[in-house]
Amino acid sequence: MSSAPLVRDPDLSRLLDDGYDVVVQAGHLLVRHIPYVTEAGTVQYGFLAYPVTVSGDRVVSDTDHRIWFGGSAPCDEHGRRLPMVNDEFRAIADGVQANFMLSSKPGPNGYPDQYTKVTAYTRMIADQAQALDPMVTAIPGAAWQEVEDDSPFVYRDTATSRAGLATVHRRFRGHHIAIIGLGGTGGYIVDQVAKTEVESILLIDGDHFDNHNAFRAPGAAPLETLRERPNKAAYFASVYSRMHRGITTHEHYLDEDNLEVLSGVTFVFLASDDALSKIPIMDWLETRGVPFIDVGMGIEEIDGKLTGLLRVSTSLPQRRAEARRRIPAPAPERDDYGRNIQTADLNALNALLAVGRWKRHIGVYADMTNEAFTTYSLITNEIANEDLP
């Protein structure tokens, strides 16, 4: 069993949040990456272990004050075996065995909880190693921790557990998101959605990721990547798959012939700046009852300064007409003669407004407005909501 199913156990959650490498294996709680001093006076790493009984996501019983250690005999900073160390072999699992039993009873009632027991033994062993090398640590952090088998994340989300928001964030589960258009605002939508527990994220774009995209995208693309001119969807997938395991791509533009790639999605972000291509996509989504958010911006340069509006239009099955009225129709004359002005900060703000609206829609954030249309005015620094209930 990996560590994450036990996050709801209060003691083990504290250990994980502190950064301990904790896992339950073969009926034992293992705390790995424990620095200790050998009899030769060198610093090595071992593990602590003791048998536990787990019911659901809680540890319901454990041994007394004893704990077992895997490695050579832990010593003090001078290479002398610690008094609590006793020679006693214990098989933990196939290929995992402890060599010593440690016994340090704090009082007649033993250790009050799992957290106190583990941290007390860790200090007794690791403090000796830190006296020789202050840089060693028994809390290597979340990168060392395993995640539950059904988690979409590559590594553990300690931000959620530290804030006590695991129950709220479970509302992301079961959602399959598509993001169409990754040239500017869409990239920032990916950045935010990839940090949620949605089941899958489908990235769709048929264009290359070039220099001008890099200056409107989260993070910093390496020069070598820009020289290769990767597909936009492939580029963002390569970045965010390091965090989220459910990211897939469709490296082509959408049209009437390939809309079935959207089958199974539960929510769509439309971030393409091609108004004409959106029409069949919106028709397809509306016919199948899929909610979506369309984003856009209209920025102009007037007297040497930028002004304009950001827009977030939310289309839900029960209010399609309101959304369609507020999504700009194709305007070939503007496409021919206008400049498509975008800046990274406005792309990011447009994305954050859209993602915030989506989170309110699925119940992660409280919502008293249920608006279908939001604008941000650059010149007045105001956010306006329409279609209030």
C-alpha positions as CSV (number, residue, x, y, z in Angstrom):
1,M,0.0,0.0,0.0
2,S,1.3,3.4,-0.9
3,S,1.3,6.4,1.4
4,A,-1.5,8.5,-0.1
5,P,-4.5,6.3,0.9
6,L,-3.4,6.9,4.5
7,V,-3.3,10.6,4.3
8,R,-6.6,10.8,6.1
9,D,-5.0,9.2,9.2
10,P,-4.1,12.2,11.3
11,D,-0.8,11.0,12.6
12,L,0.5,9.7,9.2
13,S,-0.8,12.8,7.5
14,R,1.4,14.8,9.8
15,L,4.4,12.7,8.9
16,L,3.8,13.0,5.2
17,D,3.3,16.8,5.5
18,D,6.5,17.1,7.4
19,G,8.2,15.4,4.5
20,Y,8.9,11.9,5.8
21,D,9.2,9.0,3.3
22,V,6.4,6.8,4.8
23,V,4.8,3.8,3.2
24,V,2.8,0.8,4.5
25,Q,4.2,-2.5,3.2
26,A,3.3,-6.1,4.1
27,G,1.5,-5.0,7.3
28,H,4.4,-2.7,8.5
29,L,4.7,1.0,8.6
30,L,8.1,1.9,7.0
31,V,9.8,5.2,7.4
32,R,12.6,5.3,4.8
33,H,15.6,7.5,4.2
34,I,16.7,7.7,7.9
35,P,20.3,8.9,8.2
36,Y,22.4,7.2,10.9
37,V,26.0,6.8,11.9
38,T,27.8,3.5,11.4
39,E,30.4,1.9,13.7
40,A,33.0,3.1,11.1
41,G,31.8,6.7,11.8
42,T,30.3,7.2,8.4
43,V,26.8,8.4,7.6
44,Q,24.4,6.0,5.8
45,Y,20.7,5.7,5.3
46,G,18.4,3.0,6.8
47,F,14.7,2.6,7.6
48,L,12.4,2.3,10.6
49,A,9.6,-0.3,10.6
50,Y,7.0,-1.7,12.9
51,P,3.8,-3.8,12.4
52,V,0.5,-2.1,12.1
53,T,-3.1,-3.0,11.4
54,V,-4.9,-0.7,8.9
55,S,-8.6,-0.4,8.6
56,G,-9.7,1.6,5.6
57,D,-7.5,4.7,5.7
58,R,-6.7,4.6,9.4
59,V,-4.1,2.8,11.5
60,V,-6.1,1.1,14.2
61,S,-3.4,-0.7,16.1
62,D,0.4,-1.0,16.4
63,T,3.1,-2.6,18.5
64,D,4.2,-1.1,21.8
65,H,7.2,1.2,22.2
66,R,9.5,-1.0,20.1
67,I,10.5,-0.3,16.5
68,W,12.8,-2.1,14.1
69,F,15.7,-0.7,12.1
70,G,17.1,-1.8,8.7
71,G,20.8,-1.1,8.1
72,S,23.9,-1.7,10.2
73,A,23.8,-0.9,13.9
74,P,23.0,2.8,14.4
75,C,25.6,4.6,16.5
76,D,26.3,7.9,18.1
77,E,28.5,10.5,16.5
78,H,31.7,8.7,17.8
79,G,30.7,5.3,16.3
80,R,29.5,3.7,19.5
81,R,26.4,1.6,19.3
82,L,23.3,3.4,20.8
83,P,22.2,1.8,24.1
84,M,18.6,1.1,22.7
85,V,19.9,-1.1,19.9
86,N,19.3,-4.8,20.2
87,D,20.3,-7.5,17.7
88,E,17.0,-8.9,16.4
89,F,16.2,-9.9,12.8
90,R,12.7,-9.2,11.5
91,A,11.4,-10.0,8.0
92,I,9.3,-7.1,6.7
93,A,8.6,-8.2,3.1
94,D,10.3,-10.0,0.3
95,G,13.7,-8.5,0.0
96,V,13.2,-6.1,3.0
97,Q,14.5,-7.1,6.4
98,A,15.3,-5.3,9.6
99,N,18.4,-6.2,11.6
100,F,17.9,-4.5,14.9
101,M,15.1,-3.9,17.4
102,L,15.2,-0.5,19.1
103,S,13.6,-0.1,22.5
104,S,13.3,3.3,24.2
105,K,10.3,3.6,26.4
106,P,9.4,7.3,27.2
107,G,7.2,6.5,30.2
108,P,4.7,4.0,31.7
109,N,2.1,4.9,29.0
110,G,4.5,4.6,26.0
111,Y,4.1,6.8,23.0
112,P,0.8,8.6,22.7
113,D,0.5,8.3,19.0
114,Q,2.2,7.2,15.7
115,Y,3.6,10.6,15.0
116,T,5.3,11.0,18.3
117,K,6.7,7.5,18.2
118,V,8.2,7.9,14.7
119,T,9.6,11.3,15.2
120,A,11.1,10.4,18.6
121,Y,13.1,7.4,17.2
122,T,14.1,9.4,14.2
123,R,15.5,12.2,16.3
124,M,17.5,9.7,18.4
125,I,19.1,8.2,15.3
126,A,19.3,11.1,12.9
127,D,20.6,13.7,15.4
128,Q,23.8,11.7,15.6
129,A,24.2,11.7,11.8
130,Q,23.5,15.4,11.7
131,A,26.3,16.0,14.2
132,L,28.7,14.7,11.6
133,D,26.9,16.1,8.5
134,P,24.4,18.9,9.2
135,M,23.1,18.6,5.6
136,V,21.6,15.1,6.0
137,T,17.9,14.9,6.7
138,A,15.2,12.4,7.6
139,I,12.6,14.5,5.8
140,P,13.5,14.5,2.2
141,G,10.1,15.9,1.2
142,A,7.2,15.0,-1.0
143,A,9.3,14.0,-4.0
144,W,10.3,10.9,-2.2
145,Q,6.8,9.9,-1.3
146,E,4.7,7.5,-3.3
147,V,1.2,8.5,-4.5
148,E,-1.9,6.4,-4.5
149,D,-2.5,4.2,-7.5
150,D,-5.6,6.2,-8.7
151,S,-4.1,9.6,-8.2
152,P,-3.6,11.6,-11.4
153,F,-0.4,13.2,-9.9
154,V,3.1,12.0,-10.4
155,Y,4.0,13.1,-6.9
156,R,2.1,13.9,-3.8
157,D,0.0,17.1,-3.5
158,T,1.2,18.4,-0.1
159,A,-0.3,21.9,-0.8
160,T,-3.8,20.4,-0.5
161,S,-3.2,18.2,2.5
162,R,-1.4,21.1,4.4
163,A,-4.4,23.3,3.8
164,G,-6.8,20.6,4.9
165,L,-8.7,20.7,1.5
166,A,-8.6,17.1,0.5
167,T,-12.4,16.7,0.7
168,V,-13.0,19.9,-1.3
169,H,-10.4,18.9,-4.0
170,R,-12.0,15.5,-4.4
171,R,-14.7,17.3,-6.5
172,F,-12.2,17.5,-9.3
173,R,-12.3,13.7,-9.6
174,G,-14.2,12.2,-12.5
175,H,-13.8,15.3,-14.7
176,H,-12.3,15.0,-18.2
177,I,-11.2,18.3,-19.5
178,A,-10.3,19.5,-23.0
179,I,-8.4,22.7,-23.7
180,I,-8.7,23.9,-27.3
181,G,-6.1,26.5,-28.4
182,L,-2.8,26.8,-26.6
183,G,-1.2,29.9,-28.1
184,G,-1.7,32.3,-25.2
185,T,-4.5,32.1,-22.7
186,G,-4.8,28.3,-23.2
187,G,-1.3,27.7,-21.9
188,Y,-2.2,29.3,-18.6
189,I,-5.4,27.3,-18.4
190,V,-3.3,24.2,-18.7
191,D,-1.0,25.4,-16.0
192,Q,-3.9,25.7,-13.6
193,V,-5.9,22.7,-14.5
194,A,-2.8,20.4,-14.4
195,K,-2.6,21.2,-10.6
196,T,-6.1,19.7,-10.0
197,E,-7.2,16.1,-9.5
198,V,-9.1,15.9,-12.8
199,E,-9.0,12.5,-14.4
200,S,-7.7,13.6,-17.7
201,I,-6.7,16.7,-19.7
202,L,-6.9,16.7,-23.5
203,L,-4.7,19.4,-25.2
204,I,-5.7,20.3,-28.7
205,D,-3.8,22.6,-31.1
206,G,-2.5,22.1,-34.6
207,D,0.1,24.9,-34.6
208,H,3.8,25.1,-33.7
209,F,5.1,26.5,-30.5
210,D,7.3,29.5,-31.6
211,N,9.1,32.4,-30.0
212,H,6.1,34.6,-29.8
213,N,4.2,31.8,-28.0
214,A,7.0,31.4,-25.5
215,F,6.7,35.1,-24.4
216,R,2.9,34.5,-23.8
217,A,3.3,31.2,-22.0
218,P,3.9,30.1,-18.4
219,G,7.4,29.1,-17.6
220,A,10.5,29.6,-19.8
221,A,10.9,27.4,-22.9
222,P,14.5,26.5,-23.6
223,L,16.1,27.8,-26.8
224,E,16.7,24.2,-28.0
225,T,13.0,23.5,-27.8
226,L,12.1,26.6,-29.8
227,R,14.5,25.6,-32.5
228,E,12.7,22.3,-32.9
229,R,9.3,24.1,-33.3
230,P,7.3,21.4,-31.5
231,N,3.5,21.2,-31.7
232,K,1.9,23.4,-29.1
233,A,-0.1,20.5,-27.6
234,A,3.0,18.3,-27.5
235,Y,5.1,21.0,-25.9
236,F,2.6,21.7,-23.0
237,A,2.1,17.9,-22.6
238,S,5.8,17.4,-22.2
239,V,6.0,20.1,-19.5
240,Y,2.9,19.3,-17.5
241,S,3.1,15.5,-17.7
242,R,5.9,15.8,-15.2
243,M,3.2,16.7,-12.7
244,H,-0.1,15.2,-14.0
245,R,-0.4,11.7,-15.4
246,G,-3.6,12.1,-17.3
247,I,-2.5,14.5,-20.1
248,T,-3.0,13.5,-23.7
249,T,-2.8,15.4,-27.0
250,H,-4.6,15.9,-30.3
251,E,-2.0,17.7,-32.4
252,H,-4.3,18.9,-35.1
253,Y,-6.9,21.7,-35.5
254,L,-10.5,20.7,-34.9
255,D,-13.1,20.7,-37.7
256,E,-16.3,18.9,-38.6
257,D,-14.3,15.8,-39.5
258,N,-12.5,15.1,-36.2
259,L,-14.8,16.4,-33.5
260,E,-15.2,12.9,-32.1
261,V,-11.9,13.4,-30.4
262,L,-13.9,15.3,-27.8
263,S,-16.0,12.2,-27.0
264,G,-16.0,11.6,-23.2
265,V,-14.9,15.1,-22.1
266,T,-17.0,16.6,-19.3
267,F,-15.9,20.2,-19.7
268,V,-14.1,22.2,-22.4
269,F,-12.1,25.5,-22.4
270,L,-12.2,27.2,-25.8
271,A,-9.2,29.4,-26.1
272,S,-8.8,29.6,-29.8
273,D,-8.7,33.0,-31.5
274,D,-10.3,31.6,-34.6
275,A,-13.9,32.6,-34.3
276,L,-15.0,30.8,-37.4
277,S,-13.6,27.4,-36.3
278,K,-15.4,27.6,-32.9
279,I,-18.9,27.4,-34.5
280,P,-18.9,23.6,-35.3
281,I,-17.2,22.9,-32.0
282,M,-19.8,24.8,-30.0
283,D,-22.6,23.1,-32.0
284,W,-21.1,19.7,-31.2
285,L,-20.8,20.5,-27.5
286,E,-24.3,21.9,-27.2
287,T,-25.9,18.9,-28.9
288,R,-24.2,16.6,-26.5
289,G,-24.8,18.7,-23.4
290,V,-21.2,19.4,-22.6
291,P,-20.6,22.7,-20.7
292,F,-17.8,24.9,-21.9
293,I,-16.1,28.3,-21.4
294,D,-15.0,30.5,-24.2
295,V,-12.3,33.1,-23.5
296,G,-11.1,36.0,-25.5
297,M,-9.6,39.5,-25.4
298,G,-9.9,42.6,-27.4
299,I,-6.9,44.9,-26.8
300,E,-6.1,48.1,-28.7
301,E,-3.3,50.6,-28.7
302,I,-4.7,54.2,-28.2
303,D,-2.3,57.1,-27.8
304,G,0.6,54.8,-27.1
305,K,-1.2,52.9,-24.3
306,L,-3.1,49.6,-24.3
307,T,-6.8,49.4,-23.4
308,G,-9.5,46.9,-23.9
309,L,-11.5,44.0,-22.4
310,L,-11.0,40.4,-21.4
311,R,-14.0,38.1,-21.7
312,V,-15.2,34.8,-20.2
313,S,-18.4,33.4,-21.6
314,T,-19.8,30.3,-19.8
315,S,-22.1,28.0,-21.8
316,L,-24.2,25.5,-19.6
317,P,-26.9,23.2,-20.9
318,Q,-29.6,25.3,-19.3
319,R,-28.4,28.6,-20.7
320,R,-26.9,28.2,-24.1
321,A,-28.6,31.2,-25.8
322,E,-27.1,33.7,-23.3
323,A,-23.6,32.4,-24.0
324,R,-24.0,32.4,-27.8
325,R,-25.1,36.0,-27.7
326,R,-21.9,37.0,-26.0
327,I,-19.4,35.0,-28.0
328,P,-18.2,37.2,-30.9
329,A,-19.2,36.1,-34.3
330,P,-16.5,35.8,-37.1
331,A,-15.5,39.2,-38.5
332,P,-13.2,38.7,-41.5
333,E,-12.7,42.5,-41.9
334,R,-11.2,42.7,-38.4
335,D,-9.1,39.6,-39.0
336,D,-7.6,41.1,-42.1
337,Y,-6.8,44.6,-40.8
338,G,-6.6,44.3,-37.0
339,R,-3.7,43.4,-34.8
340,N,-4.1,40.5,-32.5
341,I,-2.5,42.2,-29.4
342,Q,-1.9,39.9,-26.4
343,T,0.4,40.1,-23.4
344,A,1.4,37.4,-21.0
345,D,-0.2,39.1,-17.9
346,L,-3.5,39.6,-19.7
347,N,-3.4,36.0,-21.1
348,A,-2.8,34.8,-17.5
349,L,-5.6,36.9,-16.1
350,N,-8.1,35.7,-18.7
351,A,-7.1,32.2,-17.9
352,L,-7.5,32.7,-14.2
353,L,-11.0,34.2,-14.6
354,A,-12.0,31.2,-16.7
355,V,-10.6,28.6,-14.3
356,G,-12.1,30.4,-11.3
357,R,-15.5,30.3,-13.1
358,W,-15.1,26.6,-13.8
359,K,-14.2,25.8,-10.2
360,R,-17.3,27.6,-9.0
361,H,-19.4,25.7,-11.5
362,I,-18.2,22.3,-10.1
363,G,-18.6,23.4,-6.5
364,V,-15.0,23.9,-5.4
365,Y,-15.5,27.6,-4.9
366,A,-18.6,29.2,-3.4
367,D,-20.8,31.0,-6.0
368,M,-23.5,33.5,-5.4
369,T,-23.6,34.9,-9.0
370,N,-23.8,31.9,-11.4
371,E,-22.9,34.4,-14.2
372,A,-22.7,33.5,-17.8
373,F,-20.6,36.4,-18.9
374,T,-17.6,38.2,-17.3
375,T,-15.5,41.0,-18.5
376,Y,-12.4,42.7,-17.2
377,S,-11.9,46.3,-18.3
378,L,-8.2,47.2,-18.5
379,I,-8.7,51.0,-18.4
380,T,-11.0,51.0,-15.3
381,N,-9.6,47.9,-13.6
382,E,-13.1,46.5,-13.1
383,I,-14.6,43.1,-13.3
384,A,-18.2,43.0,-14.5
385,N,-20.6,40.0,-14.3
386,E,-23.8,39.7,-16.3
387,D,-26.8,37.4,-16.2
388,L,-27.0,37.4,-12.4
389,P,-29.9,35.2,-11.1
